Amino acid sequence: MQIAFSQSVIGWEAAATAARAAVAHANSLGTSVNVAVVDAGGNLAAFLRMPGAPLHSVDIAIDKAYTAVSFGLPTHQWAAALQNHSQAVREGIVLRPRFVAFGGGLPIHAGGQRIGAIGVSGGSEEQDQGIAQAGLDALKLAAP
C-alpha cells in the first residue's frame, strides 16, 4: 500500500505580492505597519517593515500570521469563538506563546486548502485587519 501526502503552501511570489499590497494600503491610510506572510507550516515567507512602524509590532505581525494559519481562523474572531469553550480554555489559550486574539491576522486559502496567512501590526486593530485584507485582495482571495 502506498500512502501519499501533499500540502500546498504559498509561494514566495504570492507572499511578496500580498505583503507589498498590504504596505501600499497602509501607506494610503498614512499609517506605518509591519506585515508578515507565513506558509502553511507557520514559516515566514515574506516580511515588510515600514519606517516608523512600532518595533514590538514586528513580532506581533508574525505571531498574528502564525495564529491565523495555526487554527485557520482570523485573529479578530477569537473573542467570539472562545465564548463557546470552557473557562479553562478561554483563560489558558490566550497565555500560549505566539497566540494573538485580536484583529490583523487572516488565513490564506486557495484551492480548498489553507496555504498560509498574513499578519499586520502597527495600526489600530481595525486598520491592521483592513490592511491584511488588502493583502488578500491582491491575491484575488477572500477571507473565510
Secondary structure by P-SEA (a helix, b strand, c coil): cbbbbbbbbbcaaaaaaaaaaaaaaaaaacccbbbbbbcccccccbbbbcccccccaaaaaaaaaaaaaaccccccccccccccccaaaaacccccccccccccbbbbbcccccccbbbbccccaaaaaaaaaaaaaaaccccc
